[in-house]
Amino acid sequence: MKTSLLLFGFVFLLQGSAGAADDHRSPKSTEADESSPFLRKEEANAFLGKRREKRSLFGSLIALFAALSSTGNTVAGTVLSRKEQSREESRDEWQPSRYRREVSHRRCSDTCWGPWSDWSSCNVQCGSSGFQSSQRKVQIPTQCSDWALSNECSGNATRVQPCGRSCFNGGTLQERRCACPPRYTGVCCQTLTKCTFPDPIFNGHVQPLASTYNIGERVHFSCKPGFGLKGRRSKTCQSNGEWDSANPTCKRLSLIPERG
């Protein structure tokens, strides 16, 4: 419609301009001599009146053209504004596809993990400075397989918590270490205190033979023929895992009697 109005005004303007060009010619006088360079008063007034009418018409066409341009811009702005408003309203409307995606995200993220495993054993034998862990695996339901291709399960696959163990055999925890009672040793007082095999003696024997000896157990020493024992014939294993005395020695006996 805007284009039609502009074309009509433009054609009308061309016709008016052509008429104005014809009017610019000097009008002929019916009564005066054609060779006279002057117009009569009546003819001059008529000629000037026509020129004023053409100028007024030309000004009206310019005003009409400006009005049509302004109206066209206003209409175009109104159409664009309505399109933007319609677009904003469509965004606010309930969209089933977006709703399904949001629901799927919530459902699949909640069921993304399988159950937690049992807690592992504490990683320390005793004391309070240990920890234990539990794991879980990704277990995505079939209906969430497509969702899993572009998303990750939220949370961790492992959880950890502190743990501790008490000391064994009556030991007490002191500054994260076990204080063991008599007869027990080890980090957690788990080992019964024993004495190791005593050092062997040259030219002699140790009875009974064993790799370790319990607390309170005794060993006996003897010498080979021709040798005499110098020192104690036995010793006892103590509660600290040490023997109560040193090993005796075997000395060769002299065949020559000593002078009195």
C-alpha positions as CSV (number, residue, x, y, z in Angstrom):
1,M,0.0,0.0,0.0
2,K,2.8,2.3,0.8
3,T,4.4,1.7,-2.6
4,S,1.2,2.4,-4.5
5,L,0.7,5.7,-2.6
6,L,4.2,6.9,-3.4
7,L,3.8,6.0,-7.1
8,F,0.5,7.9,-7.3
9,G,2.0,11.0,-5.7
10,F,5.1,10.8,-8.0
11,V,2.9,10.6,-11.2
12,F,0.7,13.4,-9.9
13,L,3.8,15.5,-9.3
14,L,5.1,14.9,-12.9
15,Q,1.8,15.9,-14.4
16,G,1.8,19.1,-12.3
17,S,5.3,19.9,-13.4
18,A,4.4,19.5,-17.0
19,G,1.4,21.8,-16.6
20,A,3.6,24.3,-14.9
21,A,6.1,24.2,-17.7
22,D,3.3,25.0,-20.2
23,D,2.1,27.9,-18.0
24,H,5.6,29.4,-18.1
25,R,5.1,30.3,-21.7
26,S,3.9,33.9,-22.3
27,P,0.1,33.9,-22.7
28,K,-1.3,35.3,-26.0
29,S,-3.4,38.4,-26.0
30,T,-6.6,38.2,-28.0
31,E,-7.0,42.0,-28.2
32,A,-3.4,43.4,-28.1
33,D,-0.9,43.4,-30.8
34,E,1.3,40.2,-30.9
35,S,4.4,42.2,-31.3
36,S,3.8,44.1,-28.0
37,P,6.4,43.1,-25.4
38,F,4.0,44.0,-22.5
39,L,1.0,42.1,-21.1
40,R,-2.2,43.7,-20.1
41,K,-3.0,44.0,-16.5
42,E,-5.7,41.4,-16.5
43,E,-3.5,38.9,-18.4
44,A,-0.6,39.4,-16.0
45,N,-2.8,38.9,-12.9
46,A,-4.2,35.7,-14.5
47,F,-0.7,34.4,-15.3
48,L,0.6,35.1,-11.8
49,G,-2.5,33.4,-10.2
50,K,-1.8,30.2,-12.1
51,R,1.8,30.2,-11.0
52,R,0.7,30.5,-7.4
53,E,-1.7,27.6,-7.8
54,K,1.1,25.4,-9.2
55,R,3.5,26.3,-6.5
56,S,0.9,25.6,-3.8
57,L,0.2,22.2,-5.5
58,F,3.9,21.4,-5.6
59,G,4.2,22.2,-1.9
60,S,1.2,20.0,-1.1
61,L,2.8,17.1,-3.0
62,I,6.0,17.4,-1.0
63,A,4.1,17.4,2.3
64,L,2.1,14.4,1.1
65,F,5.3,12.5,0.2
66,A,6.8,13.3,3.6
67,A,3.6,12.2,5.4
68,L,3.6,8.9,3.5
69,S,7.2,8.2,4.3
70,S,6.6,8.9,8.0
71,T,3.5,6.6,7.9
72,G,5.4,3.8,6.2
73,N,8.2,3.9,8.9
74,T,5.6,3.9,11.6
75,V,3.8,0.9,10.1
76,A,7.1,-1.0,9.7
77,G,8.2,-0.3,13.2
78,T,4.8,-1.5,14.5
79,V,5.1,-4.7,12.6
80,L,8.6,-5.4,13.9
81,S,7.5,-4.6,17.4
82,R,4.7,-7.1,17.1
83,K,7.0,-9.7,15.8
84,E,9.4,-9.2,18.8
85,Q,6.5,-9.3,21.2
86,S,5.2,-12.6,19.6
87,R,8.7,-14.0,19.9
88,E,9.0,-13.2,23.6
89,E,5.5,-14.6,24.3
90,S,6.5,-17.9,22.5
91,R,9.6,-18.1,24.8
92,D,7.4,-17.8,27.9
93,E,4.9,-20.4,26.7
94,W,5.2,-24.0,27.9
95,Q,7.3,-26.0,25.6
96,P,6.8,-29.8,25.9
97,S,10.3,-30.7,24.4
98,R,12.1,-28.4,26.9
99,Y,10.0,-29.8,29.7
100,R,10.9,-33.4,28.8
101,R,14.6,-32.5,28.7
102,E,14.5,-31.0,32.1
103,V,12.6,-33.9,33.6
104,S,14.9,-36.4,32.0
105,H,18.0,-34.5,33.4
106,R,16.6,-34.6,36.9
107,R,15.5,-38.3,36.7
108,C,18.7,-39.5,35.0
109,S,21.0,-37.6,37.3
110,D,19.3,-39.1,40.4
111,T,19.6,-42.6,39.0
112,C,23.0,-42.3,37.5
113,W,24.9,-44.2,40.2
114,G,24.5,-47.7,41.6
115,P,24.5,-48.5,45.3
116,W,27.5,-47.9,47.5
117,S,29.7,-50.9,48.4
118,D,30.5,-51.9,52.0
119,W,33.2,-50.0,53.8
120,S,36.6,-51.5,53.4
121,S,38.8,-52.6,56.4
122,C,40.6,-49.9,58.2
123,N,44.0,-49.4,56.6
124,V,45.9,-49.4,59.9
125,Q,46.3,-52.3,62.3
126,C,45.7,-50.1,65.3
127,G,45.5,-46.4,66.3
128,S,43.2,-43.6,65.2
129,S,45.0,-42.3,62.1
130,G,43.5,-44.7,59.5
131,F,40.8,-44.4,56.9
132,Q,38.4,-46.7,55.0
133,S,36.7,-46.2,51.7
134,S,33.6,-47.2,49.8
135,Q,32.9,-47.2,46.0
136,R,30.0,-47.1,43.6
137,K,29.7,-47.6,39.9
138,V,27.9,-45.8,37.1
139,Q,24.6,-47.6,36.5
140,I,22.6,-45.7,33.9
141,P,19.1,-47.0,33.2
142,T,18.2,-47.8,29.6
143,Q,16.0,-44.8,29.2
144,C,18.9,-42.5,30.1
145,S,21.4,-43.9,27.7
146,D,21.0,-40.9,25.3
147,W,21.3,-38.5,28.2
148,A,24.5,-40.1,29.4
149,L,26.2,-39.4,26.1
150,S,26.3,-35.7,26.7
151,N,26.3,-35.6,30.5
152,E,28.3,-36.8,33.4
153,C,27.1,-38.2,36.7
154,S,27.4,-35.7,39.4
155,G,29.3,-36.6,42.5
156,N,32.2,-38.9,43.2
157,A,32.7,-42.6,42.7
158,T,34.6,-43.0,46.0
159,R,33.9,-41.8,49.5
160,V,36.3,-41.9,52.5
161,Q,35.9,-41.7,56.3
162,P,38.4,-41.9,59.1
163,C,38.7,-45.0,61.2
164,G,40.9,-46.5,64.0
165,R,41.6,-49.7,65.8
166,S,42.3,-50.4,69.4
167,C,45.5,-51.9,70.7
168,F,45.7,-55.7,71.2
169,N,46.4,-57.7,74.3
170,G,45.5,-55.0,76.8
171,G,47.6,-52.3,75.2
172,T,46.5,-48.6,75.5
173,L,46.5,-45.9,72.9
174,Q,48.9,-43.0,73.8
175,E,49.4,-40.2,71.2
176,R,48.2,-42.5,68.4
177,R,50.7,-45.3,69.4
178,C,50.1,-48.4,71.5
179,A,51.7,-48.8,74.9
180,C,52.1,-52.5,75.3
181,P,51.8,-54.5,78.6
182,P,54.5,-56.9,79.7
183,R,55.2,-59.9,77.5
184,Y,53.8,-58.2,74.3
185,T,55.5,-56.1,71.6
186,G,54.7,-54.7,68.2
187,V,52.9,-51.7,66.8
188,C,49.6,-52.9,68.2
189,C,50.9,-55.1,71.0
190,Q,50.0,-58.0,68.8
191,T,53.2,-60.0,69.3
192,L,54.0,-62.1,72.3
193,T,57.4,-61.3,73.6
194,K,60.0,-64.0,73.2
195,C,63.7,-64.5,73.5
196,T,65.7,-65.5,70.5
197,F,68.2,-68.4,70.4
198,P,71.2,-67.5,72.5
199,D,74.6,-67.2,70.8
200,P,76.3,-70.6,70.5
201,I,79.3,-71.4,72.8
202,F,82.5,-73.0,71.4
203,N,83.2,-76.5,72.5
204,G,79.8,-76.6,74.3
205,H,76.1,-77.3,73.9
206,V,72.8,-75.4,74.5
207,Q,69.6,-77.3,75.6
208,P,66.8,-77.2,74.5
209,L,67.3,-76.1,70.9
210,A,64.7,-73.7,69.6
211,S,64.4,-70.6,67.4
212,T,62.5,-68.6,70.1
213,Y,61.8,-69.0,73.8
214,N,58.8,-67.9,75.8
215,I,59.1,-65.6,78.8
216,G,60.3,-67.5,81.8
217,E,61.7,-70.3,79.8
218,R,65.3,-71.4,80.6
219,V,68.2,-72.8,78.6
220,H,71.1,-74.9,79.9
221,F,74.8,-75.0,78.8
222,S,77.3,-77.9,78.9
223,C,80.9,-78.4,77.6
224,K,82.5,-81.1,75.5
225,P,84.8,-83.7,77.2
226,G,88.1,-82.1,78.1
227,F,86.5,-78.7,78.5
228,G,85.3,-77.1,81.6
229,L,82.3,-74.6,81.9
230,K,83.2,-71.1,83.1
231,G,80.1,-69.1,84.0
232,R,76.4,-69.8,84.8
233,R,75.0,-73.2,83.6
234,S,71.6,-71.7,82.7
235,K,69.8,-68.4,82.0
236,T,66.1,-67.3,81.8
237,C,64.1,-65.4,79.2
238,Q,62.8,-62.1,80.6
239,S,59.6,-60.2,79.9
240,N,61.4,-57.7,77.7
241,G,62.6,-60.4,75.4
242,E,66.2,-60.4,76.8
243,W,68.1,-63.2,78.6
244,D,68.9,-62.5,82.2
245,S,72.7,-63.2,81.8
246,A,75.5,-63.6,79.3
247,N,76.5,-67.0,77.8
248,P,79.2,-69.1,79.7
249,T,82.4,-70.3,78.0
250,C,84.1,-73.7,77.8
251,K,87.8,-73.8,78.7
252,R,90.1,-76.7,77.9
253,L,91.1,-78.6,81.0
254,S,94.9,-78.9,81.8
255,L,96.4,-82.4,82.2
256,I,99.3,-81.1,84.3
257,P,98.3,-80.7,87.9
258,E,98.9,-77.3,89.3
259,R,101.6,-77.0,92.0
260,G,100.4,-76.3,95.4
